[in-house]
């Protein structure tokens, strides 16, 4: 699926969807500072196993942003405030796997935590997954210590169905930690029957 030509912000960015307060658009090379701030922040990245944040340079980030696919499912997406245009974080959509499970994701800069932006964007992601793909289930794997992410899942009607531990390869052990996480799922039928999305 390609991004429609008519879905462009005044600054030239492709809009994927909007919520009441937020715009989700395709990331571009000029978003490098936002992603650098987000991905190097230990408060954000410890929940996914990088307690010191990612070790990367702006140049490597810029290169990554310049080599994205055309589809919204192959791009990193920026979450920005509708009223100011300020970038507050990132999200991604997910193509369903062979079992029909899609795993979108969202990360926000810490100064924007506590305003329910996460719930708002997650609702938008869930809706987009069910209306633009054939996925049967949207799945998320919040860190067991990430209470805000857990509440975000429950706010949209997702149900905890298990837990697991993600271990990084031994070659990455110097800068990663094991991630103990829950597994939350929201099925298409529950969503269609009026789950709070």
C-alpha positions in Angstrom: 0.0 0.0 0.0 1.4 3.3 -1.0 1.0 6.6 0.8 -1.7 8.7 -1.1 -0.4 11.8 -2.8 -3.1 13.9 -1.2 -2.1 13.0 2.3 0.8 15.5 2.7 1.4 18.0 5.5 2.2 21.6 4.7 5.8 20.8 5.3 5.7 18.0 2.7 5.5 15.0 5.0 3.2 12.1 4.1 0.4 11.7 6.7 -0.6 8.2 7.5 -3.4 8.9 10.0 -4.6 11.5 12.5 -6.1 11.3 16.0 -7.8 14.1 18.0 -4.5 15.7 19.1 -1.9 13.9 17.0 -0.7 13.4 13.4 1.2 10.3 12.4 3.4 10.8 9.3 6.2 9.2 7.5 9.7 9.9 8.9 12.2 11.8 6.7 15.9 12.5 7.0 15.2 15.9 8.6 13.7 14.0 11.6 17.2 12.8 12.6 17.3 14.9 15.9 14.0 13.5 17.1 15.1 9.9 16.6 18.5 10.6 18.1 16.9 12.0 21.2 14.5 9.1 21.5 16.7 6.2 20.7 19.7 7.3 22.9 17.5 8.1 25.9 18.0 5.3 28.6 14.5 6.1 30.1 12.9 5.1 26.8 15.2 2.3 25.6 15.7 0.4 28.9 12.1 -1.0 28.4 13.3 -2.8 25.3 16.6 -4.0 26.7 19.0 -1.1 26.1 19.6 0.4 29.5 22.1 3.0 28.2 20.1 3.8 25.1 21.3 2.9 21.6 24.9 3.8 20.7 24.6 5.5 17.3 25.5 8.6 15.5 23.3 11.1 13.7 25.0 10.2 10.4 24.1 6.5 10.8 20.5 7.5 11.7 20.3 9.9 8.7 21.4 7.1 6.5 18.8 4.7 7.9 16.1 7.3 7.4 17.1 7.8 3.8 16.8 4.1 3.0 13.2 3.4 3.9 10.6 1.6 1.8 7.6 3.3 0.1 4.9 1.6 2.1 3.8 2.9 5.5 4.5 -0.7 6.7 8.1 -0.3 5.7 8.8 3.1 7.2 9.4 4.6 10.6 6.6 6.9 11.5 6.7 10.2 13.4 4.1 11.1 16.0 3.6 14.9 16.2 1.3 17.3 18.0 -1.4 18.5 15.7 -1.5 22.0 17.1 2.2 22.8 17.0 3.7 20.2 14.6 6.3 19.2 17.3 7.5 15.7 17.1 6.9 13.8 20.3 7.9 10.2 19.4 7.7 7.4 16.9 5.5 4.5 16.0 5.4 1.7 13.5 2.8 -0.4 11.7 3.3 -4.1 11.2 2.4 -6.5 8.4 0.6 -9.5 9.8 2.7 -12.7 10.1 1.6 -16.1 8.8 -0.7 -16.4 11.9 -2.4 -13.1 11.2 -0.7 -11.3 14.1 0.5 -7.7 13.7 2.8 -6.1 16.2 2.8 -2.3 15.9 4.9 -0.2 18.3 5.1 3.3 19.9 7.8 5.2 21.8 7.4 8.7 23.1 9.9 11.2 24.5 9.8 11.3 28.3 8.6 14.9 28.5 5.4 13.8 26.7 4.6 11.0 29.1 1.6 11.3 31.4 -0.7 13.1 28.9 -2.4 9.9 27.5 -0.8 10.4 24.1 0.3 6.8 24.1 -3.3 5.5 24.5 -4.4 7.9 21.8 -1.8 6.8 19.3 -2.2 3.1 20.2 -5.9 3.4 19.4 -5.0 4.9 16.1 -2.5 2.1 15.3 -4.9 -0.6 16.3 -7.6 0.9 14.1 -5.2 1.3 11.2 -4.1 -2.4 11.5 -7.6 -3.7 11.4 -8.9 -1.4 8.7 -5.8 -1.6 6.3 -4.6 -5.2 6.7 -6.1 -8.6 7.1 -4.6 -9.1 10.6 -6.6 -11.2 13.0 -4.9 -10.0 16.1 -2.9 -7.0 17.3 -0.2 -8.0 19.7 2.0 -6.0 22.1 4.8 -7.1 24.4 5.2 -4.5 27.1 8.1 -4.8 29.6 6.6 -6.1 33.0 8.0 -3.0 34.6 6.5 -0.5 32.1 3.2 0.2 33.9 2.3 2.9 31.5 2.6 0.6 28.5 0.6 -2.1 30.3 -2.2 0.4 31.0 -2.1 1.5 27.4 -2.8 -2.0 26.3 -5.7 -2.5 28.7 -7.2 0.9 27.8 -7.8 -0.3 24.3 -9.3 -3.6 25.3 -6.2 -5.9 24.9 -6.0 -8.9 27.1 -2.9 -10.4 28.8 -2.5 -13.9 27.4 1.0 -14.7 28.7 4.5 -13.6 29.4 8.0 -14.4 28.1 11.6 -13.3 28.3 13.6 -11.9 25.4 17.3 -12.6 25.5 19.7 -10.9 23.1 22.5 -12.8 21.4 25.6 -13.2 23.5 27.5 -10.8 21.3 25.2 -8.0 22.5 25.3 -8.8 26.2 27.7 -5.9 27.0 25.1 -3.3 26.2 21.7 -5.0 26.6 19.6 -6.6 29.3 17.1 -9.4 29.2 13.6 -8.2 28.8 10.8 -9.9 30.8 7.6 -8.9 29.1 3.9 -9.7 29.0 2.0 -10.6 25.9 -1.2 -8.6 25.2 -3.6 -9.4 22.4 -6.6 -7.7 20.9 -8.6 -9.8 18.3 -10.4 -8.4 15.3 -13.7 -9.8 16.5 -13.4 -8.1 19.9 -12.4 -4.8 18.1 -15.4 -5.1 15.8 -17.8 -5.8 18.7 -16.9 -2.5 20.3 -13.7 -2.9 22.3 -12.8 0.6 23.5 -10.7 1.5 20.4 
